[in-house]
Amino acid sequence: MPFAKLWMVALFLLGCIACTPEIGDNCSSSVDCSVSGDRLCDRSVQGSGGYCTVAGCDEQTCPDSAVCVKFRSEPSRLSTTWCMASCGSNGDCRTDDGFRCVLDSELGEENFATVLEGSDRRFCAYLPAE
């Protein structure tokens, strides 16, 4: 009988690992992104449904499925960095209305966003239809 209980616990733990939220997933609170507190829920964009992310990233500090993006590059005192879900096409982003796979240069004014890990890296951003 103890072996059966151990097997059930192992299956439960594997199930929990498989359901780990990723950068870019929707959320309503930071607990939805990580129970250990290493990710947070960015709810700053109305209508986006929240975005699991890591604040204050640097090059090579985001998870494998993400890229570090610096927003509001100039003036530097106003800039912030966030891990954003990396993508190759719109199909790699959430299916929620408004998420698209973009280059940093596609986000409006010059230097609004800069990918810190190479200029050809795309990421999922909330850009509702105009």
Disulfide bonds with the S-S distance in Angstrom:
Cys27-Cys41 2.15
Cys33-Cys52 2.13
Cys57-Cys68 2.07
Cys62-Cys83 2.06
Cys87-Cys101 2.13
Cys93-Cys124 2.17
